Amino acid sequence: MQMTAEGRVTIPRHIRKRLNLTPQTEVDFVEENGRFYLVNISLLSPARTKSKFHRFRGAATVKMRTGEIMQLTRGEA
């Protein structure tokens, strides 16, 4: 397998199939004892797959338009 100048490699079909990797699947590289492993993170625990910002999703309750919020943040009155 050869890496491109951009650092990309093609994962062979039999490996993609074995790891259930489809387009848009999120993967991670895990280091263990000096070796790196490609991991399908959707197969890991739910806590690992959620963004650290996931708990804030949908938390906004203010009914303001973007322009109004920008005025507040810039100190414009």
Backbone as JSON Lines, residues from 0, in Angstrom:
{"i":0,"aa":"M","n":[0.87,-1.16,0.0],"ca":[0.0,0.0,0.0],"c":[0.91,1.23,0.0]}
{"i":1,"aa":"Q","n":[0.58,2.18,-0.81],"ca":[1.4,3.39,-0.91],"c":[0.58,4.61,-0.5]}
{"i":2,"aa":"M","n":[1.22,5.52,0.23],"ca":[0.56,6.73,0.68],"c":[0.78,7.84,-0.34]}
{"i":3,"aa":"T","n":[-0.26,8.65,-0.57],"ca":[-0.14,9.78,-1.48],"c":[0.57,10.94,-0.78]}
{"i":4,"aa":"A","n":[0.88,11.97,-1.53],"ca":[1.54,13.15,-0.98],"c":[0.66,13.83,0.08]}
{"i":5,"aa":"E","n":[-0.66,13.65,-0.03],"ca":[-1.59,14.25,0.94],"c":[-1.78,13.37,2.18]}
{"i":6,"aa":"G","n":[-1.1,12.23,2.23],"ca":[-1.2,11.34,3.38],"c":[-2.37,10.38,3.31]}
{"i":7,"aa":"R","n":[-2.9,10.15,2.13],"ca":[-4.05,9.27,1.97],"c":[-3.61,7.88,1.51]}
{"i":8,"aa":"V","n":[-4.35,6.9,1.97],"ca":[-4.15,5.52,1.52],"c":[-5.51,4.94,1.18]}
{"i":9,"aa":"T","n":[-5.52,3.96,0.32],"ca":[-6.76,3.25,-0.01],"c":[-6.82,2.01,0.85]}
{"i":10,"aa":"I","n":[-7.9,1.87,1.59],"ca":[-8.08,0.69,2.43],"c":[-8.61,-0.42,1.53]}
{"i":11,"aa":"P","n":[-7.91,-1.54,1.47],"ca":[-8.36,-2.63,0.6],"c":[-9.8,-3.07,0.9]}
{"i":12,"aa":"R","n":[-10.48,-3.5,-0.13],"ca":[-11.9,-3.87,-0.03],"c":[-12.15,-4.92,1.05]}
{"i":13,"aa":"H","n":[-11.31,-5.95,1.14],"ca":[-11.56,-7.01,2.13],"c":[-11.44,-6.47,3.56]}
{"i":14,"aa":"I","n":[-10.62,-5.47,3.78],"ca":[-10.51,-4.86,5.11],"c":[-11.72,-3.97,5.38]}
{"i":15,"aa":"R","n":[-12.12,-3.19,4.37],"ca":[-13.32,-2.35,4.54],"c":[-14.53,-3.22,4.88]}
{"i":16,"aa":"K","n":[-14.65,-4.36,4.2],"ca":[-15.77,-5.26,4.43],"c":[-15.7,-5.84,5.85]}
{"i":17,"aa":"R","n":[-14.52,-6.27,6.25],"ca":[-14.33,-6.89,7.57],"c":[-14.63,-5.9,8.71]}
{"i":18,"aa":"L","n":[-14.25,-4.64,8.52],"ca":[-14.49,-3.61,9.54],"c":[-15.83,-2.89,9.36]}
{"i":19,"aa":"N","n":[-16.59,-3.31,8.35],"ca":[-17.88,-2.67,8.04],"c":[-17.7,-1.18,7.8]}
{"i":20,"aa":"L","n":[-16.72,-0.83,6.98],"ca":[-16.44,0.57,6.64],"c":[-17.17,0.92,5.36]}
{"i":21,"aa":"T","n":[-18.05,1.86,5.45],"ca":[-18.79,2.36,4.29],"c":[-18.5,3.85,4.16]}
{"i":22,"aa":"P","n":[-18.86,4.45,3.03],"ca":[-18.63,5.9,2.91],"c":[-19.26,6.65,4.1]}
{"i":23,"aa":"Q","n":[-18.55,7.62,4.6],"ca":[-18.94,8.47,5.73],"c":[-18.77,7.78,7.09]}
{"i":24,"aa":"T","n":[-18.22,6.56,7.14],"ca":[-17.94,5.91,8.41],"c":[-16.79,6.64,9.08]}
{"i":25,"aa":"E","n":[-16.93,6.91,10.37],"ca":[-15.85,7.56,11.11],"c":[-14.93,6.49,11.68]}
{"i":26,"aa":"V","n":[-13.63,6.71,11.46],"ca":[-12.62,5.78,11.96],"c":[-11.63,6.54,12.82]}
{"i":27,"aa":"D","n":[-10.86,5.8,13.59],"ca":[-9.84,6.39,14.43],"c":[-8.62,5.49,14.38]}
{"i":28,"aa":"F","n":[-7.47,6.05,14.69],"ca":[-6.26,5.27,14.82],"c":[-5.93,5.18,16.29]}
{"i":29,"aa":"V","n":[-5.75,3.97,16.76],"ca":[-5.47,3.72,18.16],"c":[-4.06,3.14,18.27]}
{"i":30,"aa":"E","n":[-3.24,3.7,19.17],"ca":[-1.89,3.19,19.39],"c":[-1.89,2.27,20.58]}
{"i":31,"aa":"E","n":[-1.24,1.14,20.4],"ca":[-1.14,0.17,21.48],"c":[0.21,-0.54,21.36]}
{"i":32,"aa":"N","n":[1.05,-0.35,22.36],"ca":[2.38,-0.98,22.38],"c":[3.19,-0.7,21.11]}
{"i":33,"aa":"G","n":[3.17,0.55,20.66],"ca":[3.96,0.94,19.5],"c":[3.36,0.58,18.16]}
{"i":34,"aa":"R","n":[2.16,-0.01,18.15],"ca":[1.47,-0.34,16.9],"c":[0.21,0.5,16.8]}
{"i":35,"aa":"F","n":[-0.17,0.8,15.58],"ca":[-1.38,1.57,15.35],"c":[-2.44,0.69,14.71]}
{"i":36,"aa":"Y","n":[-3.67,0.87,15.16],"ca":[-4.78,0.09,14.66],"c":[-5.86,1.02,14.13]}
{"i":37,"aa":"L","n":[-6.46,0.65,13.01],"ca":[-7.58,1.38,12.45],"c":[-8.84,0.81,13.08]}
{"i":38,"aa":"V","n":[-9.67,1.69,13.66],"ca":[-10.85,1.24,14.38],"c":[-12.08,1.96,13.85]}
{"i":39,"aa":"N","n":[-13.13,1.2,13.61],"ca":[-14.43,1.76,13.25],"c":[-15.05,2.25,14.55]}
{"i":40,"aa":"I","n":[-15.1,3.56,14.78],"ca":[-15.53,4.06,16.09],"c":[-17.01,3.86,16.34]}
{"i":41,"aa":"S","n":[-17.8,3.61,15.3],"ca":[-19.23,3.35,15.53],"c":[-19.42,2.01,16.24]}
{"i":42,"aa":"L","n":[-18.39,1.15,16.24],"ca":[-18.49,-0.13,16.92],"c":[-18.06,-0.03,18.38]}
{"i":43,"aa":"L","n":[-17.53,1.13,18.77],"ca":[-17.07,1.33,20.15],"c":[-18.24,1.77,21.01]}
{"i":44,"aa":"S","n":[-17.97,2.05,22.25],"ca":[-19.03,2.47,23.18],"c":[-19.65,3.78,22.7]}
{"i":45,"aa":"P","n":[-20.93,3.99,22.96],"ca":[-21.6,5.22,22.54],"c":[-20.92,6.47,23.06]}
{"i":46,"aa":"A","n":[-20.34,6.44,24.25],"ca":[-19.67,7.62,24.8],"c":[-18.48,8.02,23.94]}
{"i":47,"aa":"R","n":[-17.82,7.07,23.32],"ca":[-16.64,7.35,22.49],"c":[-17.03,7.98,21.17]}
{"i":48,"aa":"T","n":[-18.21,7.64,20.66],"ca":[-18.61,8.12,19.34],"c":[-19.25,9.5,19.38]}
{"i":49,"aa":"K","n":[-19.71,9.94,20.54],"ca":[-20.36,11.25,20.63],"c":[-19.32,12.36,20.72]}
{"i":50,"aa":"S","n":[-19.63,13.45,20.09],"ca":[-18.78,14.63,20.16],"c":[-18.78,15.17,21.58]}
{"i":51,"aa":"K","n":[-17.68,15.83,21.95],"ca":[-17.65,16.42,23.29],"c":[-18.67,17.55,23.43]}
{"i":52,"aa":"F","n":[-19.23,18.01,22.31],"ca":[-20.23,19.07,22.33],"c":[-21.64,18.53,22.2]}
{"i":53,"aa":"H","n":[-21.77,17.2,22.12],"ca":[-23.08,16.59,21.9],"c":[-24.11,17.0,22.95]}
{"i":54,"aa":"R","n":[-23.67,17.1,24.2],"ca":[-24.64,17.43,25.26],"c":[-25.21,18.83,25.12]}
{"i":55,"aa":"F","n":[-24.56,19.71,24.35],"ca":[-25.05,21.08,24.17],"c":[-26.01,21.2,22.99]}
{"i":56,"aa":"R","n":[-26.13,20.16,22.21],"ca":[-26.99,20.22,21.03],"c":[-28.43,20.49,21.44]}
{"i":57,"aa":"G","n":[-29.01,21.49,20.83],"ca":[-30.39,21.84,21.13],"c":[-30.58,22.55,22.46]}
{"i":58,"aa":"A","n":[-29.48,23.03,23.07],"ca":[-29.59,23.64,24.38],"c":[-30.01,25.11,24.33]}
{"i":59,"aa":"A","n":[-29.9,25.75,23.17],"ca":[-30.25,27.17,23.07],"c":[-31.75,27.35,23.23]}
{"i":60,"aa":"T","n":[-32.12,28.29,24.08],"ca":[-33.54,28.54,24.3],"c":[-33.92,29.98,23.98]}
{"i":61,"aa":"V","n":[-32.95,30.79,23.61],"ca":[-33.2,32.2,23.33],"c":[-33.82,32.32,21.93]}
{"i":62,"aa":"K","n":[-34.86,33.09,21.84],"ca":[-35.54,33.28,20.56],"c":[-35.09,34.6,19.93]}
{"i":63,"aa":"M","n":[-33.81,34.66,19.58],"ca":[-33.26,35.87,18.97],"c":[-32.74,35.54,17.58]}
{"i":64,"aa":"R","n":[-32.73,36.53,16.74],"ca":[-32.17,36.36,15.4],"c":[-30.66,36.51,15.48]}
{"i":65,"aa":"T","n":[-29.98,35.98,14.49],"ca":[-28.52,36.03,14.46],"c":[-27.99,37.44,14.59]}
{"i":66,"aa":"G","n":[-28.59,38.39,13.87],"ca":[-28.16,39.79,13.93],"c":[-28.25,40.36,15.34]}
{"i":67,"aa":"E","n":[-29.3,40.0,16.05],"ca":[-29.47,40.48,17.43],"c":[-28.4,39.88,18.35]}
{"i":68,"aa":"I","n":[-28.1,38.63,18.18],"ca":[-27.06,37.99,18.99],"c":[-25.71,38.61,18.69]}
{"i":69,"aa":"M","n":[-25.42,38.87,17.42],"ca":[-24.15,39.49,17.04],"c":[-24.02,40.87,17.66]}
{"i":70,"aa":"Q","n":[-25.11,41.65,17.71],"ca":[-25.06,42.96,18.33],"c":[-24.72,42.84,19.81]}
{"i":71,"aa":"L","n":[-25.29,41.87,20.49],"ca":[-24.99,41.66,21.9],"c":[-23.53,41.27,22.11]}
{"i":72,"aa":"T","n":[-23.01,40.38,21.28],"ca":[-21.65,39.91,21.47],"c":[-20.62,40.98,21.11]}
{"i":73,"aa":"R","n":[-20.98,41.89,20.23],"ca":[-20.06,42.96,19.83],"c":[-20.22,44.19,20.69]}
{"i":74,"aa":"G","n":[-21.2,44.21,21.56],"ca":[-21.4,45.35,22.42],"c":[-22.13,46.49,21.74]}
{"i":75,"aa":"E","n":[-22.75,46.22,20.61],"ca":[-23.52,47.25,19.9],"c":[-24.91,47.32,20.51]}
{"i":76,"aa":"A","n":[-25.39,48.51,20.7],"ca":[-26.73,48.63,21.29],"c":[-27.71,49.22,20.34]}
